[in-house]
Amino acid sequence: MTTPGHPPRALLHGASGQIGRRVLADLRARGWRVVALSREERPAMAGVEWRRGVLPDSAGPGDGFDAIISCGPLDLFSHWYARTPTGDARVVAFGSTSVHVKADSSDPGERDVAARLRLAETRLADAAPARGAAATLLRPTLVYGAGSDRNLTRIAALARRHGFFILPHDARGLRQPVHVDDLAAAAVAALSLRGPGLRAYDLPGGETLAYREMVARVLAALQPPPRLLVLPGPVFALAARLARVTGLHDAGAAVLARMRQDLAFDAGPAREALGYAPRPFLPDAAMFDAPPR
Ligand SMILES: NC(=O)c1ccc[n+]([C@@H]2O[C@H](COP(=O)([O-])OP(=O)(O)OC[C@H]3O[C@@H](n4cnc5c(N)ncnc54)[C@H](OP(=O)(O)O)[C@@H]3O)[C@@H](O)[C@H]2O)c1
């Protein structure tokens, strides 16, 4: 599709999100021309045409691009892709390791998320080879670094507000927080993969650590550092129930139980195929500040 003498063109779904913004910056830095999608009007930028659109039905056409990248909801994107002519444009789409983790959750809503992710992956795996398109599915673990994630930034916000954060003593499940910039680098690297069909890679962060240690590092990065209170299991359960009733947090039982569960994935295949080299988890306070609009 690339016309000799012309910069390559990408259609970027979810360009206003925490991962999408970094992917957009990387594409611009590499000289791509980008049509960026969002549900709201966005200010113009050099090399970027913002298009308003809502997935899956009114996100506009998909032909005339060298690459189509999805940094928004995978299930909606997969419906749009399956119905929209795109030629053999390469596809890079973000999914989630939740497809592995939530399939057996005690929470029906979480099982539904996993099932929708799995169906979306299958939809892409069916549609891409029929067009002769190379497609790459990237499944991040717990994302941080842009100040708009719903995990560590939320923990930092609660801890900043109250001056402390509570955890049960056995919150020792393994985690691999992954920085948004490492995900953007993986997406750009995936644009060079060739050959029709879908390849999928889990994208964990560069360090595996216990949930308690992960939270302790977030708190230590804040100024002044809030205290981490480690409570016996039953005391924590009572405190969490009280906090939920009074609206201090909205984490469900499955989320709280998962603090004890290991969620660790292998970066080896992504390292080999994409040169993926995620950084260790060394947060600073700015990573938990809200981004500019
Ligand atoms: N955050 C995590 O910890 C995490 C972990 C694993 C995987 N992921 C996956 O990675 C991808 C990106 O995540 P993220 O955290 O960067 O997301 P995010 O910050 O919430 O951004 C979502 C993006 O999708 C767009 N969007 C949402 N609904 C849309 C719709 N109906 N039509 C068109 N655009 C829509 C939003 O655009 P507007 O709101 O501007 O319209 C925004 O640009 C998602 O597939 C997510 O599941 C995230």
The ligand as a Gaussian input file, in Angstrom:
#p B3LYP/6-31G(d) Opt

LIG

0 1
 N       -5.404000      -0.182000      31.161000
 C       -4.953000      -1.385000      31.381000
 O       -4.436000      -1.727000      32.478000
 C       -5.010000      -2.402000      30.279000
 C       -4.485000      -3.647000      30.543000
 C       -4.508000      -4.585000      29.558000
 C       -5.050000      -4.274000      28.318000
 N       -5.574000      -3.060000      28.061000
 C       -6.173000      -2.830000      26.727000
 O       -5.418000      -1.910000      25.964000
 C       -6.294000      -1.131000      25.136000
 C       -6.096000       0.331000      25.417000
 O       -6.255000       0.548000      26.809000
 P       -6.134000       1.990000      27.453000
 O       -5.982000       1.774000      28.903000
 O       -5.135000       2.821000      26.699000
 O       -7.588000       2.571000      27.167000
 P       -8.176000       4.004000      27.508000
 O       -7.149000       4.924000      28.051000
 O       -9.432000       3.777000      28.281000
 O       -8.582000       4.550000      26.045000
 C       -9.589000       3.933000      25.311000
 C       -9.625000       4.543000      23.917000
 O      -10.672000       3.911000      23.171000
 C      -11.551000       4.919000      22.674000
 N      -12.908000       4.384000      22.694000
 C      -13.570000       3.846000      23.752000
 N      -14.804000       3.436000      23.375000
 C      -14.924000       3.742000      22.057000
 C      -15.963000       3.586000      21.094000
 N      -17.147000       3.017000      21.404000
 N      -15.733000       4.011000      19.825000
 C      -14.562000       4.585000      19.489000
 N      -13.538000       4.766000      20.350000
 C      -13.717000       4.352000      21.626000
 C      -11.370000       6.115000      23.592000
 O      -11.641000       7.266000      22.839000
 P      -12.572000       8.501000      23.298000
 O      -12.967000       8.260000      24.724000
 O      -11.715000       9.716000      23.079000
 O      -13.681000       8.430000      22.343000
 C       -9.889000       6.027000      23.908000
 O       -9.129000       6.615000      22.860000
 C       -7.712000      -1.642000      25.413000
 O       -8.014000      -2.650000      24.477000
 C       -7.585000      -2.248000      26.793000
 O       -8.521000      -3.260000      27.026000
 C       -5.560000      -2.099000      29.012000

